[in-house]
Amino acid sequence: MKLNPIPPRGLICGTLAGLLFAAAGAIADPAKPSAVQIDLGHLLDTRVIFTQKDGQLQKADHSLDRGDSSVLITQSAAEVSNAGKLVPLPDAGFFAANQEHPDVQLAYGTAGAGPQVHQTTARSENFSFPVPTNHYSRLQLFFISAQGPTPISVKVRYADGSADERATLVPDFYFLPKPADQGWFVLADNFGKVNAKGLMTEFDHHYVHGFNLDPDPAKQVQQVEITKQDSGSVLNLFGATGTVAAAKTP
């Protein structure tokens, strides 16, 4: 089998995570822009995070890389597994809005015993997912790249048939984005890792990275396509979130 607390920045405790839709949906707070949590649907195929329900571990089935010691774990799962002293991920997978991103709900917080991420171990792969058709001021993807950075290209397709495409490099999850890494920011920071048995392998110093797609707010987005370029790294897509563009006043 391949296997491969201080809350992270932007955390709100689990009970507030219910304010978000697990699938595509909008936040109903009129005081801030409307955040849409994009359902990755069939793309989710892998568990890389130990969670728990009713005191029972819901195990990961893969590592973030090709080994067996780069698995993540939530706070309550770490208590059940006696993981040891490490910084875990928040149970809810919810990260409150800040200057870099809107409210974000990652799939691992709502997946239960199901798949949490889309993982690409092949040297190259192309995959896509639909986006609820709308005008977006921001559209963001959330990744972990393991065993080195991952070169990708991302295409945003619009309802009028046009598209924007960008190439970038997903940083390795051990490192912070560099100033030259345009469009990148940190969603979840400074968390540790466990092995296939749920025992600590590293205390902290890992990150979930976010990437801004910078969609054209004058156009309606319909789909996002991601291509992993030739690379020996392992790419893990954790989620996607959009911010609905404010309607123009007549």
C-alpha positions as CSV (number, residue, x, y, z in Angstrom):
1,M,0.0,0.0,0.0
2,K,1.3,3.4,-0.9
3,L,1.3,5.6,2.1
4,N,2.9,7.9,1.2
5,P,-2.3,22.5,19.4
6,I,-1.6,25.6,17.9
7,P,-4.2,26.2,15.3
8,P,-3.0,27.3,11.8
9,R,-3.4,30.9,10.8
10,G,-7.0,31.8,10.0
11,L,-8.6,29.0,12.0
12,I,-12.2,29.2,13.4
13,C,-13.3,26.3,15.6
14,G,-15.3,23.4,14.2
15,T,-18.8,24.5,15.2
16,L,-18.5,27.5,12.9
17,A,-17.5,25.4,10.0
18,G,-21.2,24.5,9.6
19,L,-21.8,28.0,8.3
20,L,-20.2,27.0,5.0
21,F,-21.7,24.7,2.4
22,A,-19.7,21.6,1.8
23,A,-20.5,21.8,-1.8
24,A,-20.6,24.9,-3.9
25,G,-22.5,27.6,-1.9
26,A,-22.3,31.1,-0.8
27,I,-21.8,32.7,2.6
28,A,-24.9,34.7,3.5
29,D,-23.1,37.4,5.4
30,P,-23.9,40.7,3.6
31,A,-21.0,42.4,5.3
32,K,-18.4,40.5,3.3
33,P,-18.0,39.2,-0.3
34,S,-19.7,36.0,-1.1
35,A,-17.4,32.9,-0.9
36,V,-18.2,29.8,-3.0
37,Q,-16.7,26.5,-1.9
38,I,-16.2,24.6,-5.1
39,D,-17.2,20.9,-5.1
40,L,-14.3,18.9,-6.6
41,G,-16.7,15.9,-6.8
42,H,-15.2,12.8,-8.6
43,L,-11.7,14.3,-8.5
44,L,-11.4,13.5,-4.8
45,D,-9.7,10.1,-4.7
46,T,-7.3,9.9,-1.8
47,R,-7.1,10.1,2.0
48,V,-3.9,11.8,3.2
49,I,-5.2,12.9,6.6
50,F,-6.1,11.0,9.7
51,T,-9.5,12.1,11.2
52,Q,-11.7,10.7,13.8
53,K,-15.4,10.1,14.5
54,D,-16.9,9.0,17.8
55,G,-13.5,8.2,19.1
56,Q,-12.6,6.0,16.2
57,L,-9.8,6.8,13.8
58,Q,-10.6,7.3,10.2
59,K,-7.3,6.4,8.7
60,A,-5.4,7.8,5.7
61,D,-4.7,5.4,2.9
62,H,-1.9,7.3,1.2
63,S,1.0,9.6,2.1
64,L,1.5,13.0,0.5
65,D,4.5,11.5,-1.2
66,R,5.6,8.0,-2.2
67,G,6.8,7.0,1.2
68,D,4.9,6.2,4.4
69,S,5.8,9.0,6.8
70,S,4.2,12.1,5.3
71,V,0.6,11.8,6.4
72,L,-1.3,14.5,8.1
73,I,-3.6,14.4,11.2
74,T,-6.3,16.5,12.8
75,Q,-6.3,17.6,16.4
76,S,-8.9,15.2,17.6
77,A,-7.4,12.3,15.6
78,A,-4.0,13.0,17.1
79,E,-5.5,12.6,20.6
80,V,-7.1,9.3,19.7
81,S,-3.9,7.9,18.0
82,N,-1.5,9.2,20.7
83,A,0.4,10.8,17.8
84,G,2.8,12.5,20.1
85,K,3.8,16.1,20.4
86,L,3.1,17.8,17.1
87,V,1.1,20.7,15.6
88,P,-2.1,19.1,14.0
89,L,-4.5,20.4,11.4
90,P,-7.8,21.8,12.6
91,D,-10.6,19.2,12.7
92,A,-13.1,21.3,10.7
93,G,-10.9,22.1,7.7
94,F,-12.2,25.7,7.9
95,F,-10.0,28.8,7.6
96,A,-11.6,32.2,8.3
97,A,-11.2,35.0,5.8
98,N,-8.2,37.3,5.9
99,Q,-6.5,39.7,3.5
100,E,-5.3,36.8,1.4
101,H,-8.4,34.6,1.0
102,P,-12.1,34.4,1.8
103,D,-13.6,31.9,4.1
104,V,-12.2,28.5,3.0
105,Q,-13.6,25.0,3.7
106,L,-11.3,22.2,2.7
107,A,-12.8,18.9,1.8
108,Y,-11.0,16.9,4.5
109,G,-13.2,18.6,7.1
110,T,-16.4,17.4,5.6
111,A,-15.4,14.1,3.9
112,G,-15.9,11.8,6.8
113,A,-14.3,8.5,5.9
114,G,-14.3,9.4,2.2
115,P,-11.6,10.8,-0.1
116,Q,-10.1,14.2,0.9
117,V,-7.8,15.3,-2.0
118,H,-7.0,14.7,-5.6
119,Q,-3.5,13.2,-5.7
120,T,-1.3,12.9,-8.8
121,T,1.7,10.6,-8.6
122,A,2.2,10.3,-12.4
123,R,4.9,12.5,-13.9
124,S,2.2,14.4,-15.8
125,E,-1.6,14.6,-15.7
126,N,-4.4,16.8,-16.9
127,F,-7.6,17.1,-14.9
128,S,-10.5,19.6,-14.6
129,F,-13.5,20.5,-12.6
130,P,-16.6,22.7,-13.2
131,V,-17.1,26.0,-11.4
132,P,-20.6,27.3,-10.5
133,T,-21.1,29.8,-13.4
134,N,-20.6,33.3,-12.0
135,H,-18.4,36.4,-12.1
136,Y,-15.5,36.0,-9.7
137,S,-13.2,38.6,-8.3
138,R,-10.9,35.9,-6.9
139,L,-10.5,32.2,-7.6
140,Q,-8.1,30.2,-5.6
141,L,-6.7,26.7,-5.5
142,F,-5.1,24.9,-2.5
143,F,-2.2,22.5,-2.9
144,I,0.5,20.4,-1.2
145,S,3.4,19.4,-3.4
146,A,5.6,16.7,-1.9
147,Q,9.0,15.4,-3.0
148,G,9.9,18.8,-4.4
149,P,7.9,21.6,-6.2
150,T,5.5,20.8,-9.0
151,P,5.3,22.8,-12.3
152,I,1.7,23.3,-13.4
153,S,-0.3,25.2,-15.9
154,V,-3.9,26.3,-15.0
155,K,-6.5,27.3,-17.5
156,V,-9.7,29.2,-16.6
157,R,-12.5,28.7,-19.1
158,Y,-15.2,31.3,-19.5
159,A,-18.9,31.0,-20.6
160,D,-18.1,33.0,-23.7
161,G,-15.7,30.4,-24.9
162,S,-12.5,32.3,-24.1
163,A,-9.8,31.2,-21.6
164,D,-6.9,32.5,-19.6
165,E,-3.9,30.2,-18.9
166,R,-1.0,30.6,-16.4
167,A,2.1,28.6,-15.6
168,T,3.5,28.4,-12.1
169,L,5.4,26.3,-9.7
170,V,3.7,24.8,-6.6
171,P,6.2,25.1,-3.7
172,D,7.2,22.0,-1.8
173,F,5.1,21.9,1.4
174,Y,8.2,22.2,3.6
175,F,8.9,25.8,2.4
176,L,7.2,29.1,2.5
177,P,6.5,30.8,-0.9
178,K,9.4,33.0,-2.0
179,P,8.9,36.7,-3.0
180,A,9.3,35.6,-6.6
181,D,6.4,33.1,-6.4
182,Q,3.8,35.4,-7.8
183,G,0.2,34.6,-6.8
184,W,1.2,32.2,-3.9
185,F,0.2,32.5,-0.2
186,V,-0.1,30.2,2.8
187,L,-3.5,28.9,3.8
188,A,-2.5,26.6,6.7
189,D,0.9,26.9,8.3
190,N,3.3,25.3,10.6
191,F,1.7,21.8,11.0
192,G,3.4,18.5,11.6
193,K,3.3,15.0,10.1
194,V,2.7,11.4,11.1
195,N,3.4,8.0,9.7
196,A,1.0,5.3,8.5
197,K,0.3,4.3,12.1
198,G,-0.6,7.9,13.1
199,L,2.6,8.5,15.1
200,M,4.5,11.8,14.8
201,T,7.4,12.0,12.3
202,E,7.8,15.8,12.3
203,F,6.6,18.4,14.9
204,D,5.8,21.3,12.5
205,H,7.1,23.3,9.6
206,H,4.7,22.3,6.8
207,Y,2.2,24.4,4.8
208,V,-0.9,24.2,2.6
209,H,-0.3,26.7,-0.2
210,G,-2.9,28.8,-2.0
211,F,-2.7,30.1,-5.5
212,N,-4.6,33.0,-7.0
213,L,-5.9,32.4,-10.5
214,D,-6.9,36.1,-11.1
215,P,-10.0,35.5,-13.2
216,D,-11.5,38.2,-15.4
217,P,-14.3,39.6,-13.2
218,A,-16.1,40.8,-16.3
219,K,-16.5,37.2,-17.6
220,Q,-18.4,34.2,-16.2
221,V,-16.1,31.4,-15.1
222,Q,-17.3,27.8,-16.0
223,Q,-14.3,25.5,-15.6
224,V,-10.8,25.2,-14.3
225,E,-8.2,22.8,-15.9
226,I,-4.9,21.9,-14.3
227,T,-2.0,20.2,-16.0
228,K,0.8,18.8,-14.0
229,Q,3.9,19.2,-16.1
230,D,6.6,16.5,-16.2
231,S,7.9,16.2,-12.7
232,G,8.9,13.6,-10.1
233,S,7.0,15.3,-7.4
234,V,3.5,14.3,-6.0
235,L,0.8,16.9,-6.3
236,N,-2.2,17.0,-3.9
237,L,-5.1,19.3,-4.6
238,F,-7.0,20.1,-1.4
239,G,-9.7,22.4,-2.6
240,A,-10.9,25.5,-4.6
241,T,-12.7,28.6,-3.4
242,G,-14.1,31.6,-5.3
243,T,-15.1,35.1,-4.3
244,V,-18.2,36.3,-6.2
245,A,-17.5,39.7,-7.9
246,A,-19.7,42.6,-6.6
247,A,-22.5,43.5,-8.9
248,K,-22.0,46.7,-10.8
249,T,-24.5,49.5,-9.9
250,P,-26.3,51.0,-12.9
